[in-house]
Amino acid sequence: LSDDEFFGGEEAAVREQFCIVTGATIESQVPEVEACDLAKLALNPQVAPELALFWQQCVKYTRVFARVSPMHKRTIVQAYQHFGGHIVAMTGDGVNDAPALKEAEVGIAMGIRGTEVAKEAADIVLLDDNLRSVVAGMEQGRLCSENLRKSILYTLCSKVPQALPTFAQLLGVPSALTAA
């Protein structure tokens, strides 16, 4: 099946429309009032339904954001957080990326060509400016998390049977085995 047959003609047209979104398109879709930010809009889409639909479709279909301003980057991060429910990582190397790096759950700055402002705003600084380092770091983090989980499970399995009779005795349960 082709994509059009699989997704239906209308959805394929929406996917095509939102494949690449430019800064000029985003400019007309940014909430005008500061009180109506994307977090509030995601909770109550009836306030501006066309705006909510635009950002939902952006999160679902957009693969490239081109020629966006620093505030657009921040808005895009907020859209992925609030409309997609995603944990967002943002990469950047310039002063203009700092607001979006701060807004994202994980800000990643480039260590070689990145500015000091971007490095200060980021949570992670790539020393080699290679995004493969992020993937390797994530793999190591998952491995450490899995090892920690196994260690805690082993400790609980071995220590609970040792401590359980002591606590049972404190509660007044008689000992099962005594050396009388």
Residue pairs with C-beta under 8 A, 6 or more apart in sequence:
3 12
3 15
4 12
7 15
14 57
14 61
15 61
17 61
18 57
18 58
18 60
18 61
18 62
19 61
19 62
19 63
19 64
20 62
20 63
20 64
20 65
20 66
21 58
21 62
21 64
21 65
21 66
22 65
22 66
22 67
22 68
23 65
23 66
23 67
23 68
23 69
23 72
24 67
26 65
26 68
26 72
26 75
26 76
27 72
29 51
29 54
29 55
30 71
30 72
30 75
31 37
31 38
31 41
31 48
31 51
36 47
36 48
37 78
38 55
38 75
38 78
38 79
38 82
38 83
39 78
39 81
39 82
40 47
41 47
41 48
41 51
41 52
41 55
41 82
42 52
42 55
42 82
42 83
43 82
45 52
45 53
52 83
55 79
55 83
56 83
58 76
58 79
58 83
59 79
59 80
59 83
59 84
59 86
60 84
65 72
65 73
65 76
68 76
69 96
70 96
70 97
70 98
70 99
70 100
71 99
73 90
73 92
73 96
73 97
73 99
73 100
74 99
74 100
74 103
76 100
77 88
77 90
77 100
77 103
77 104
78 103
80 86
80 88
81 88
81 103
81 104
81 105
87 105
87 106
88 104
88 105
88 106
89 104
89 105
89 106
89 107
89 108
89 134
90 97
90 100
90 101
90 103
90 104
90 106
90 107
90 108
91 97
91 108
91 109
91 110
91 131
92 98
92 100
92 101
92 107
92 108
92 109
92 110
92 114
92 118
92 121
92 122
93 109
93 110
93 113
93 114
93 115
93 118
93 129
94 114
94 115
94 117
94 118
95 115
95 117
95 118
97 109
97 118
97 121
98 117
98 118
98 120
98 121
99 121
100 107
101 107
101 108
101 109
101 118
101 121
101 122
101 123
102 121
106 123
106 124
107 121
107 122
107 123
107 124
108 122
108 123
108 124
108 125
108 126
108 134
109 118
109 119
109 121
109 122
109 124
109 125
109 126
110 118
110 125
110 126
110 129
111 119
111 125
111 126
111 127
111 128
111 129
112 127
112 128
112 129
113 129
114 122
114 125
114 129
119 125
124 134
124 137
126 133
126 134
127 133
165 175
165 176
169 175
